[in-house]
Amino acid sequence: AQPPNQKNNNMEEKEISPQESLVIIKTMINKTQRQFNDDSFYYMMWGWLVFVASIIHFVLIQVEVQQAYYVWFLMPIGGVVSALYGMKANKKEKIKTHLNTSMSYLWCAMVVSMMLVIFMGARLNQNTYPILILIYGIGTFVSGGLLSFRPLIIGGAICFVLSISSFFVIFEYQLLFIATAMLVSYIIPGHLLKAKFKN
């Protein structure tokens, strides 16, 4: 008979087969996808909020309304709603995975980047929206890769094309580009992922 310590060492040294590794990875991704489904509220809310604000801003410019940019003061309302929703969601205990942590760091970096771009808007002038679209694309493209969720990857890739294209149009039409970016990178993927785990 083997001594107890030797048995424990053998158990600890047991190697995981490639098939078991794939199952573990798939389970982690599925858990993170489900958590993303729980958090899809943020994607859909911010997606629709920015989409609507962009369209309204564009229309107000067309009818020559002064200070049309005031429509963007809707954004702080979104911030308050997000904070309240986040406080409620944090009360629920969730198992943290490596993917959860990676997603948290990614979107923290995205938010900081967007705030810096907005803050530097006066210097960036008409480059502000193209850069924001690029940031949207990076966030959703990487998220899609981490989650193995194709709609996010496609949405992010489309944002890259929209970002490059928007550099060559005047400001008012950049608003339509940013609305399209939100539609393909936030709204549609958010609704699709929510539907995927509805049941």
Backbone hydrogen bonds, N-H to C=O, Kabsch-Sander energy under -0.5 kcal/mol:
donor,donor_aa,acceptor,acceptor_aa,energy
7,K,3,P,-1.8
8,N,4,P,-2.2
9,N,5,N,-2.1
10,N,6,Q,-2.1
11,M,7,K,-2.0
12,E,8,N,-2.4
13,E,9,N,-2.0
14,K,11,M,-0.9
21,S,17,S,-2.4
22,L,18,P,-2.2
23,V,19,Q,-1.9
24,I,20,E,-2.3
25,I,21,S,-2.6
26,K,22,L,-2.7
27,T,23,V,-2.3
28,M,24,I,-2.3
29,I,25,I,-2.5
30,N,26,K,-2.4
31,K,27,T,-2.4
32,T,28,M,-2.3
33,Q,29,I,-2.7
34,R,30,N,-2.3
35,Q,31,K,-2.1
36,F,32,T,-2.7
37,N,33,Q,-2.2
38,D,34,R,-1.8
39,D,35,Q,-2.1
40,S,36,F,-0.5
40,S,37,N,-0.8
41,F,38,D,-0.6
42,Y,39,D,-1.6
43,Y,39,D,-0.9
44,M,40,S,-2.8
45,M,41,F,-2.8
46,W,42,Y,-2.7
47,G,43,Y,-2.1
48,W,44,M,-2.6
49,L,45,M,-2.5
50,V,46,W,-2.5
51,F,47,G,-2.3
52,V,48,W,-2.8
53,A,49,L,-2.4
54,S,50,V,-2.6
55,I,51,F,-2.1
56,I,52,V,-2.8
57,H,53,A,-2.6
58,F,54,S,-2.2
59,V,55,I,-2.5
60,L,56,I,-2.8
61,I,57,H,-1.9
62,Q,58,F,-1.9
63,V,59,V,-1.8
64,E,61,I,-1.3
65,V,60,L,-2.9
68,A,65,V,-0.7
70,Y,67,Q,-1.9
71,V,68,A,-1.6
72,W,69,Y,-2.1
73,F,70,Y,-2.2
74,L,71,V,-1.5
75,M,72,W,-1.7
77,I,74,L,-0.7
78,G,74,L,-1.4
79,G,75,M,-2.0
80,V,76,P,-2.2
81,V,77,I,-2.5
82,S,78,G,-2.6
83,A,79,G,-2.2
84,L,80,V,-2.4
85,Y,81,V,-2.5
86,G,82,S,-2.8
87,M,83,A,-2.3
88,K,84,L,-1.7
89,A,85,Y,-2.5
90,N,86,G,-2.3
91,K,87,M,-0.6
91,K,88,K,-0.7
92,K,89,A,-1.4
101,T,97,T,-2.1
102,S,98,H,-2.4
103,M,99,L,-2.6
104,S,100,N,-2.2
105,Y,101,T,-2.3
106,L,102,S,-2.4
107,W,103,M,-2.5
108,C,104,S,-1.8
109,A,105,Y,-2.3
110,M,106,L,-2.0
111,V,107,W,-2.3
112,V,108,C,-2.2
113,S,109,A,-2.3
114,M,110,M,-2.6
115,M,111,V,-2.4
116,L,112,V,-2.2
117,V,113,S,-2.3
118,I,114,M,-2.6
119,F,115,M,-2.5
120,M,116,L,-2.0
121,G,118,I,-1.4
123,R,120,M,-1.0
124,L,120,M,-2.2
125,N,121,G,-2.2
127,N,124,L,-2.2
128,T,125,N,-1.5
131,I,127,N,-1.9
132,L,128,T,-2.2
133,I,129,Y,-2.7
134,L,130,P,-1.8
135,I,131,I,-2.1
136,Y,132,L,-2.5
137,G,133,I,-2.3
138,I,134,L,-2.3
139,G,135,I,-2.5
140,T,136,Y,-2.4
141,F,137,G,-2.6
142,V,138,I,-2.4
143,S,139,G,-2.0
144,G,140,T,-2.5
145,G,141,F,-1.8
146,L,142,V,-2.6
147,L,143,S,-2.5
148,S,144,G,-0.9
149,F,144,G,-2.2
150,R,148,S,-0.6
152,L,149,F,-0.9
153,I,149,F,-1.4
154,I,150,R,-3.0
155,G,151,P,-2.4
156,G,152,L,-2.5
157,A,153,I,-2.3
158,I,154,I,-2.5
159,C,155,G,-1.8
160,F,156,G,-1.5
161,V,157,A,-1.5
162,L,158,I,-2.7
163,S,159,C,-2.8
164,I,160,F,-2.1
165,S,161,V,-2.5
166,S,162,L,-2.5
167,F,163,S,-0.8
167,F,164,I,-0.9
168,F,165,S,-1.8
169,V,166,S,-1.2
173,Y,170,I,-0.9
174,Q,170,I,-1.2
174,Q,171,F,-0.7
175,L,171,F,-1.0
177,F,173,Y,-1.3
178,I,174,Q,-2.5
179,A,175,L,-1.8
180,T,176,L,-2.1
181,A,177,F,-2.4
182,M,178,I,-2.1
183,L,179,A,-1.8
184,V,180,T,-2.4
185,S,181,A,-2.2
186,Y,182,M,-1.8
187,I,182,M,-2.5
188,I,183,L,-2.6
190,G,186,Y,-2.0
191,H,187,I,-2.3
192,L,188,I,-2.5
193,L,189,P,-2.6
194,K,190,G,-2.0
195,A,191,H,-2.3
196,K,192,L,-2.0
197,F,193,L,-1.4
198,K,195,A,-1.1
